[in-house]
């Protein structure tokens, strides 16, 4: 953990394991943000397609669907 020395000198003890963990968490947070933005954009796109139009887009694929 990063802690200041009690002497008040302002020195910070750096833990390399913590730095690696924080870097990994930062990467995960960035990837999560990108995926969330993409999913929101896809949701808005699908929401904007009228129901009747989506039926005509899916109908040609129905013979490919196995039950």
N, C-alpha and C positions, 0 to 999 in steps of 0.2 A: 504494500500500500504506500502511496505517496504521503509522506508525513514531513512536517517541518520540524527541524531540530528545536528543542526547548530553549536553546541558547539565544534564539531570536536572530540568528545570523541570516536567516532566510534560505539556508541550504535545503534542498529537496532531495530526499533519498529516492532513487529511481529503481523500480523493480522490473527487470527485463521481461519476466513472465507476465506481469500486469500489462506492460506495453504491447506484447503480442496478443493478449486477450482483448485489450481495448481496440487494437487494429482490426482484429477479426470481427468484433462486434460492430465497428464502424462500417466495414464492408457489408456485413449482413444488413445493417440498417439502410445503406444506400441501395442495395439490391431489392430490399422489401419496398422501398419508396418507388423505385422504377416499376416493379411489377404491379404495385397498387395503382399507379397512374395509368399504366397500360390497361389494366382491368377496368378501371373507371371509364376510359375512352371506349373500350369495347362495349361496355354496358350502355353508354350513351348512344353508340352507333346502333346497337340492336334495338334499343328502345325507340329509336327514331324510324325504324322500318315498320310500315303499316302491317297489320295482321294478315290482310289478304295477300300482300306482296310476299310475305315470308312463307305462306302456303305454297305459292308458285315456285319459290326457290327450293323448297324441300321436296315437293312432289316428284321431280325426276329421280331423286335418290331413293325413293321408297322401294323399288325393286331390288336394291342392293342390301336392304335391311333384312337380316335373318331373325326369325322369332324363335 
